[in-house]
């Protein structure tokens, strides 16, 4: 009779893939937030120039 299957490596691989996807997602959110702030600053600058004219 055999014991339970040795699936520890698959479990660790699965956790690694999930963790990697989460890290990529968080980096994506950080980049999008930075770009949004840059766009906001540009729009505010354009609005200032429009008001001055």
PDB file with SEQRES, HELIX, SHEET and CRYST1 records, atoms N, CA, C and O in Angstrom:
SEQRES   1 A   53  UNK UNK UNK UNK UNK UNK UNK UNK UNK UNK UNK UNK UNK          
SEQRES   2 A   53  UNK UNK UNK UNK UNK UNK UNK UNK UNK UNK UNK UNK UNK          
SEQRES   3 A   53  UNK UNK UNK UNK UNK UNK UNK UNK UNK UNK UNK UNK UNK          
SEQRES   4 A   53  UNK UNK UNK UNK UNK UNK UNK UNK UNK UNK UNK UNK UNK          
SEQRES   5 A   53  UNK                                                          
HELIX    1 AA1 UNK A    8  UNK A   52  1                                  45    
CRYST1    1.000    1.000    1.000  90.00  90.00  90.00 P 1           1          
ATOM      1  N   UNK A   1       0.842  -1.183   0.000  1.00  0.00           N  
ATOM      2  CA  UNK A   1       0.000   0.000   0.000  1.00  0.00           C  
ATOM      3  C   UNK A   1       0.886   1.245   0.000  1.00  0.00           C  
ATOM      4  O   UNK A   1       1.886   1.309   0.715  1.00  0.00           O  
ATOM      5  N   UNK A   2       0.509   2.218  -0.801  1.00  0.00           N  
ATOM      6  CA  UNK A   2       1.309   3.440  -0.920  1.00  0.00           C  
ATOM      7  C   UNK A   2       0.763   4.528  -0.004  1.00  0.00           C  
ATOM      8  O   UNK A   2      -0.413   4.521   0.360  1.00  0.00           O  
ATOM      9  N   UNK A   3       1.640   5.464   0.362  1.00  0.00           N  
ATOM     10  CA  UNK A   3       1.241   6.615   1.166  1.00  0.00           C  
ATOM     11  C   UNK A   3       0.653   7.699   0.272  1.00  0.00           C  
ATOM     12  O   UNK A   3       0.449   7.484  -0.923  1.00  0.00           O  
ATOM     13  N   UNK A   4       0.384   8.847   0.847  1.00  0.00           N  
ATOM     14  CA  UNK A   4      -0.175   9.953   0.061  1.00  0.00           C  
ATOM     15  C   UNK A   4       0.824  10.433  -1.000  1.00  0.00           C  
ATOM     16  O   UNK A   4       2.036  10.294  -0.840  1.00  0.00           O  
ATOM     17  N   UNK A   5       0.299  10.986  -2.057  1.00  0.00           N  
ATOM     18  CA  UNK A   5       1.139  11.483  -3.145  1.00  0.00           C  
ATOM     19  C   UNK A   5       1.982  12.661  -2.659  1.00  0.00           C  
ATOM     20  O   UNK A   5       1.541  13.457  -1.830  1.00  0.00           O  
ATOM     21  N   UNK A   6       3.188  12.755  -3.186  1.00  0.00           N  
ATOM     22  CA  UNK A   6       4.104  13.845  -2.817  1.00  0.00           C  
ATOM     23  C   UNK A   6       3.852  15.019  -3.758  1.00  0.00           C  
ATOM     24  O   UNK A   6       4.404  15.068  -4.857  1.00  0.00           O  
ATOM     25  N   UNK A   7       3.028  15.954  -3.329  1.00  0.00           N  
ATOM     26  CA  UNK A   7       2.658  17.089  -4.179  1.00  0.00           C  
ATOM     27  C   UNK A   7       3.144  18.419  -3.610  1.00  0.00           C  
ATOM     28  O   UNK A   7       2.657  19.478  -4.005  1.00  0.00           O  
ATOM     29  N   UNK A   8       4.091  18.370  -2.694  1.00  0.00           N  
ATOM     30  CA  UNK A   8       4.601  19.598  -2.078  1.00  0.00           C  
ATOM     31  C   UNK A   8       5.187  20.541  -3.125  1.00  0.00           C  
ATOM     32  O   UNK A   8       4.958  21.749  -3.064  1.00  0.00           O  
ATOM     33  N   UNK A   9       5.936  20.007  -4.078  1.00  0.00           N  
ATOM     34  CA  UNK A   9       6.559  20.866  -5.088  1.00  0.00           C  
ATOM     35  C   UNK A   9       5.500  21.571  -5.935  1.00  0.00           C  
ATOM     36  O   UNK A   9       5.676  22.735  -6.295  1.00  0.00           O  
ATOM     37  N   UNK A  10       4.405  20.884  -6.256  1.00  0.00           N  
ATOM     38  CA  UNK A  10       3.328  21.517  -7.021  1.00  0.00           C  
ATOM     39  C   UNK A  10       2.640  22.623  -6.213  1.00  0.00           C  
ATOM     40  O   UNK A  10       2.286  23.670  -6.755  1.00  0.00           O  
ATOM     41  N   UNK A  11       2.457  22.378  -4.923  1.00  0.00           N  
ATOM     42  CA  UNK A  11       1.841  23.391  -4.071  1.00  0.00           C  
ATOM     43  C   UNK A  11       2.734  24.638  -4.000  1.00  0.00           C  
ATOM     44  O   UNK A  11       2.246  25.761  -4.121  1.00  0.00           O  
ATOM     45  N   UNK A  12       4.033  24.434  -3.806  1.00  0.00           N  
ATOM     46  CA  UNK A  12       4.962  25.561  -3.737  1.00  0.00           C  
ATOM     47  C   UNK A  12       5.007  26.301  -5.072  1.00  0.00           C  
ATOM     48  O   UNK A  12       5.068  27.530  -5.092  1.00  0.00           O  
ATOM     49  N   UNK A  13       4.979  25.575  -6.177  1.00  0.00           N  
ATOM     50  CA  UNK A  13       4.966  26.205  -7.498  1.00  0.00           C  
ATOM     51  C   UNK A  13       3.697  27.037  -7.673  1.00  0.00           C  
ATOM     52  O   UNK A  13       3.745  28.151  -8.195  1.00  0.00           O  
ATOM     53  N   UNK A  14       2.572  26.494  -7.237  1.00  0.00           N  
ATOM     54  CA  UNK A  14       1.309  27.219  -7.325  1.00  0.00           C  
ATOM     55  C   UNK A  14       1.334  28.502  -6.513  1.00  0.00           C  
ATOM     56  O   UNK A  14       0.903  29.552  -6.990  1.00  0.00           O  
ATOM     57  N   UNK A  15       1.838  28.421  -5.286  1.00  0.00           N  
ATOM     58  CA  UNK A  15       1.947  29.622  -4.462  1.00  0.00           C  
ATOM     59  C   UNK A  15       2.904  30.620  -5.093  1.00  0.00           C  
ATOM     60  O   UNK A  15       2.658  31.825  -5.040  1.00  0.00           O  
ATOM     61  N   UNK A  16       3.985  30.145  -5.685  1.00  0.00           N  
ATOM     62  CA  UNK A  16       4.938  31.034  -6.350  1.00  0.00           C  
ATOM     63  C   UNK A  16       4.302  31.763  -7.523  1.00  0.00           C  
ATOM     64  O   UNK A  16       4.518  32.961  -7.703  1.00  0.00           O  
ATOM     65  N   UNK A  17       3.513  31.040  -8.326  1.00  0.00           N  
ATOM     66  CA  UNK A  17       2.839  31.658  -9.466  1.00  0.00           C  
ATOM     67  C   UNK A  17       1.842  32.709  -8.981  1.00  0.00           C  
ATOM     68  O   UNK A  17       1.798  33.817  -9.516  1.00  0.00           O  
ATOM     69  N   UNK A  18       1.047  32.368  -7.978  1.00  0.00           N  
ATOM     70  CA  UNK A  18       0.060  33.312  -7.443  1.00  0.00           C  
ATOM     71  C   UNK A  18       0.754  34.546  -6.871  1.00  0.00           C  
ATOM     72  O   UNK A  18       0.319  35.672  -7.114  1.00  0.00           O  
ATOM     73  N   UNK A  19       1.822  34.343  -6.119  1.00  0.00           N  
ATOM     74  CA  UNK A  19       2.563  35.467  -5.546  1.00  0.00           C  
ATOM     75  C   UNK A  19       3.147  36.344  -6.648  1.00  0.00           C  
ATOM     76  O   UNK A  19       3.093  37.571  -6.560  1.00  0.00           O  
ATOM     77  N   UNK A  20       3.703  35.722  -7.686  1.00  0.00           N  
ATOM     78  CA  UNK A  20       4.262  36.473  -8.809  1.00  0.00           C  
ATOM     79  C   UNK A  20       3.214  37.316  -9.508  1.00  0.00           C  
ATOM     80  O   UNK A  20       3.469  38.470  -9.852  1.00  0.00           O  
ATOM     81  N   UNK A  21       2.035  36.747  -9.719  1.00  0.00           N  
ATOM     82  CA  UNK A  21       0.951  37.488 -10.356  1.00  0.00           C  
ATOM     83  C   UNK A  21       0.536  38.666  -9.486  1.00  0.00           C  
ATOM     84  O   UNK A  21       0.278  39.754 -10.002  1.00  0.00           O  
ATOM     85  N   UNK A  22       0.467  38.466  -8.177  1.00  0.00           N  
ATOM     86  CA  UNK A  22       0.104  39.558  -7.272  1.00  0.00           C  
ATOM     87  C   UNK A  22       1.137  40.678  -7.324  1.00  0.00           C  
ATOM     88  O   UNK A  22       0.768  41.853  -7.319  1.00  0.00           O  
ATOM     89  N   UNK A  23       2.413  40.339  -7.373  1.00  0.00           N  
ATOM     90  CA  UNK A  23       3.470  41.354  -7.438  1.00  0.00           C  
ATOM     91  C   UNK A  23       3.361  42.141  -8.738  1.00  0.00           C  
ATOM     92  O   UNK A  23       3.473  43.367  -8.730  1.00  0.00           O  
ATOM     93  N   UNK A  24       3.144  41.448  -9.855  1.00  0.00           N  
ATOM     94  CA  UNK A  24       2.986  42.137 -11.145  1.00  0.00           C  
ATOM     95  C   UNK A  24       1.778  43.064 -11.100  1.00  0.00           C  
ATOM     96  O   UNK A  24       1.842  44.182 -11.609  1.00  0.00           O  
ATOM     97  N   UNK A  25       0.683  42.618 -10.502  1.00  0.00           N  
ATOM     98  CA  UNK A  25      -0.522  43.443 -10.399  1.00  0.00           C  
ATOM     99  C   UNK A  25      -0.267  44.695  -9.563  1.00  0.00           C  
ATOM    100  O   UNK A  25      -0.694  45.788  -9.936  1.00  0.00           O  
ATOM    101  N   UNK A  26       0.424  44.542  -8.440  1.00  0.00           N  
ATOM    102  CA  UNK A  26       0.717  45.687  -7.587  1.00  0.00           C  
ATOM    103  C   UNK A  26       1.640  46.683  -8.286  1.00  0.00           C  
ATOM    104  O   UNK A  26       1.463  47.893  -8.144  1.00  0.00           O  
ATOM    105  N   UNK A  27       2.622  46.184  -9.038  1.00  0.00           N  
ATOM    106  CA  UNK A  27       3.500  47.071  -9.800  1.00  0.00           C  
ATOM    107  C   UNK A  27       2.685  47.818 -10.847  1.00  0.00           C  
ATOM    108  O   UNK A  27       2.889  49.012 -11.064  1.00  0.00           O  
ATOM    109  N   UNK A  28       1.758  47.112 -11.495  1.00  0.00           N  
ATOM    110  CA  UNK A  28       0.896  47.739 -12.505  1.00  0.00           C  
ATOM    111  C   UNK A  28       0.067  48.860 -11.886  1.00  0.00           C  
ATOM    112  O   UNK A  28      -0.063  49.931 -12.478  1.00  0.00           O  
ATOM    113  N   UNK A  29      -0.489  48.629 -10.713  1.00  0.00           N  
ATOM    114  CA  UNK A  29      -1.285  49.656 -10.035  1.00  0.00           C  
ATOM    115  C   UNK A  29      -0.409  50.860  -9.690  1.00  0.00           C  
ATOM    116  O   UNK A  29      -0.839  52.003  -9.843  1.00  0.00           O  
ATOM    117  N   UNK A  30       0.819  50.609  -9.224  1.00  0.00           N  
ATOM    118  CA  UNK A  30       1.717  51.711  -8.872  1.00  0.00           C  
ATOM    119  C   UNK A  30       2.061  52.540 -10.107  1.00  0.00           C  
ATOM    120  O   UNK A  30       2.078  53.769 -10.038  1.00  0.00           O  
ATOM    121  N   UNK A  31       2.334  51.892 -11.225  1.00  0.00           N  
ATOM    122  CA  UNK A  31       2.668  52.611 -12.460  1.00  0.00           C  
ATOM    123  C   UNK A  31       1.471  53.420 -12.936  1.00  0.00           C  
ATOM    124  O   UNK A  31       1.620  54.574 -13.337  1.00  0.00           O  
ATOM    125  N   UNK A  32       0.292  52.826 -12.896  1.00  0.00           N  
ATOM    126  CA  UNK A  32      -0.914  53.537 -13.325  1.00  0.00           C  
ATOM    127  C   UNK A  32      -1.177  54.749 -12.430  1.00  0.00           C  
ATOM    128  O   UNK A  32      -1.571  55.805 -12.925  1.00  0.00           O  
ATOM    129  N   UNK A  33      -0.965  54.610 -11.130  1.00  0.00           N  
ATOM    130  CA  UNK A  33      -1.173  55.722 -10.209  1.00  0.00           C  
ATOM    131  C   UNK A  33      -0.194  56.858 -10.505  1.00  0.00           C  
ATOM    132  O   UNK A  33      -0.573  58.029 -10.515  1.00  0.00           O  
ATOM    133  N   UNK A  34       1.061  56.501 -10.744  1.00  0.00           N  
ATOM    134  CA  UNK A  34       2.062  57.523 -11.072  1.00  0.00           C  
ATOM    135  C   UNK A  34       1.687  58.255 -12.360  1.00  0.00           C  
ATOM    136  O   UNK A  34       1.768  59.482 -12.426  1.00  0.00           O  
ATOM    137  N   UNK A  35       1.280  57.507 -13.378  1.00  0.00           N  
ATOM    138  CA  UNK A  35       0.884  58.131 -14.647  1.00  0.00           C  
ATOM    139  C   UNK A  35      -0.344  59.021 -14.471  1.00  0.00           C  
ATOM    140  O   UNK A  35      -0.437  60.085 -15.082  1.00  0.00           O  
ATOM    141  N   UNK A  36      -1.278  58.588 -13.641  1.00  0.00           N  
ATOM    142  CA  UNK A  36      -2.475  59.391 -13.389  1.00  0.00           C  
ATOM    143  C   UNK A  36      -2.116  60.711 -12.719  1.00  0.00           C  
ATOM    144  O   UNK A  36      -2.664  61.755 -13.071  1.00  0.00           O  
ATOM    145  N   UNK A  37      -1.202  60.670 -11.759  1.00  0.00           N  
ATOM    146  CA  UNK A  37      -0.778  61.901 -11.084  1.00  0.00           C  
ATOM    147  C   UNK A  37      -0.061  62.839 -12.052  1.00  0.00           C  
ATOM    148  O   UNK A  37      -0.234  64.056 -11.983  1.00  0.00           O  
ATOM    149  N   UNK A  38       0.745  62.275 -12.956  1.00  0.00           N  
ATOM    150  CA  UNK A  38       1.415  63.102 -13.955  1.00  0.00           C  
ATOM    151  C   UNK A  38       0.393  63.746 -14.888  1.00  0.00           C  
ATOM    152  O   UNK A  38       0.517  64.924 -15.224  1.00  0.00           O  
ATOM    153  N   UNK A  39      -0.605  62.988 -15.303  1.00  0.00           N  
ATOM    154  CA  UNK A  39      -1.661  63.540 -16.162  1.00  0.00           C  
ATOM    155  C   UNK A  39      -2.428  64.641 -15.447  1.00  0.00           C  
ATOM    156  O   UNK A  39      -2.762  65.664 -16.044  1.00  0.00           O  
ATOM    157  N   UNK A  40      -2.705  64.428 -14.163  1.00  0.00           N  
ATOM    158  CA  UNK A  40      -3.425  65.434 -13.390  1.00  0.00           C  
ATOM    159  C   UNK A  40      -2.617  66.726 -13.301  1.00  0.00           C  
ATOM    160  O   UNK A  40      -3.165  67.817 -13.457  1.00  0.00           O  
ATOM    161  N   UNK A  41      -1.314  66.601 -13.050  1.00  0.00           N  
ATOM    162  CA  UNK A  41      -0.459  67.788 -12.964  1.00  0.00           C  
ATOM    163  C   UNK A  41      -0.418  68.523 -14.302  1.00  0.00           C  
ATOM    164  O   UNK A  41      -0.448  69.754 -14.336  1.00  0.00           O  
ATOM    165  N   UNK A  42      -0.351  67.783 -15.392  1.00  0.00           N  
ATOM    166  CA  UNK A  42      -0.342  68.405 -16.714  1.00  0.00           C  
ATOM    167  C   UNK A  42      -1.653  69.138 -16.983  1.00  0.00           C  
ATOM    168  O   UNK A  42      -1.644  70.256 -17.499  1.00  0.00           O  
ATOM    169  N   UNK A  43      -2.765  68.523 -16.641  1.00  0.00           N  
ATOM    170  CA  UNK A  43      -4.060  69.173 -16.836  1.00  0.00           C  
ATOM    171  C   UNK A  43      -4.192  70.441 -15.990  1.00  0.00           C  
ATOM    172  O   UNK A  43      -4.732  71.444 -16.456  1.00  0.00           O  
ATOM    173  N   UNK A  44      -3.705  70.399 -14.759  1.00  0.00           N  
ATOM    174  CA  UNK A  44      -3.756  71.586 -13.910  1.00  0.00           C  
ATOM    175  C   UNK A  44      -2.899  72.700 -14.499  1.00  0.00           C  
ATOM    176  O   UNK A  44      -3.293  73.866 -14.459  1.00  0.00           O  
ATOM    177  N   UNK A  45      -1.732  72.358 -15.045  1.00  0.00           N  
ATOM    178  CA  UNK A  45      -0.860  73.356 -15.662  1.00  0.00           C  
ATOM    179  C   UNK A  45      -1.534  73.957 -16.895  1.00  0.00           C  
ATOM    180  O   UNK A  45      -1.473  75.168 -17.109  1.00  0.00           O  
ATOM    181  N   UNK A  46      -2.162  73.131 -17.690  1.00  0.00           N  
ATOM    182  CA  UNK A  46      -2.861  73.628 -18.865  1.00  0.00           C  
ATOM    183  C   UNK A  46      -4.030  74.540 -18.471  1.00  0.00           C  
ATOM    184  O   UNK A  46      -4.308  75.535 -19.139  1.00  0.00           O  
ATOM    185  N   UNK A  47      -4.697  74.187 -17.391  1.00  0.00           N  
ATOM    186  CA  UNK A  47      -5.811  75.011 -16.904  1.00  0.00           C  
ATOM    187  C   UNK A  47      -5.311  76.373 -16.434  1.00  0.00           C  
ATOM    188  O   UNK A  47      -5.963  77.389 -16.675  1.00  0.00           O  
ATOM    189  N   UNK A  48      -4.165  76.401 -15.768  1.00  0.00           N  
ATOM    190  CA  UNK A  48      -3.572  77.667 -15.325  1.00  0.00           C  
ATOM    191  C   UNK A  48      -3.237  78.548 -16.526  1.00  0.00           C  
ATOM    192  O   UNK A  48      -3.499  79.751 -16.517  1.00  0.00           O  
ATOM    193  N   UNK A  49      -2.660  77.940 -17.552  1.00  0.00           N  
ATOM    194  CA  UNK A  49      -2.304  78.705 -18.752  1.00  0.00           C  
ATOM    195  C   UNK A  49      -3.552  79.242 -19.446  1.00  0.00           C  
ATOM    196  O   UNK A  49      -3.544  80.356 -19.970  1.00  0.00           O  
ATOM    197  N   UNK A  50      -4.615  78.457 -19.449  1.00  0.00           N  
ATOM    198  CA  UNK A  50      -5.864  78.885 -20.090  1.00  0.00           C  
ATOM    199  C   UNK A  50      -6.483  80.071 -19.343  1.00  0.00           C  
ATOM    200  O   UNK A  50      -7.009  80.994 -19.966  1.00  0.00           O  
ATOM    201  N   UNK A  51      -6.418  80.043 -18.017  1.00  0.00           N  
ATOM    202  CA  UNK A  51      -6.995  81.111 -17.205  1.00  0.00           C  
ATOM    203  C   UNK A  51      -6.209  82.400 -17.382  1.00  0.00           C  
ATOM    204  O   UNK A  51      -6.794  83.483 -17.388  1.00  0.00           O  
ATOM    205  N   UNK A  52      -4.893  82.299 -17.525  1.00  0.00           N  
ATOM    206  CA  UNK A  52      -4.039  83.480 -17.663  1.00  0.00           C  
ATOM    207  C   UNK A  52      -4.235  84.187 -18.994  1.00  0.00           C  
ATOM    208  O   UNK A  52      -3.993  85.391 -19.088  1.00  0.00           O  
ATOM    209  N   UNK A  53      -4.663  83.481 -20.013  1.00  0.00           N  
ATOM    210  CA  UNK A  53      -4.824  84.095 -21.343  1.00  0.00           C  
ATOM    211  C   UNK A  53      -6.055  84.930 -21.461  1.00  0.00           C  
ATOM    212  O   UNK A  53      -6.313  85.503 -22.519  1.00  0.00           O  
TER     213      UNK A  53                                                      
END                                                                             
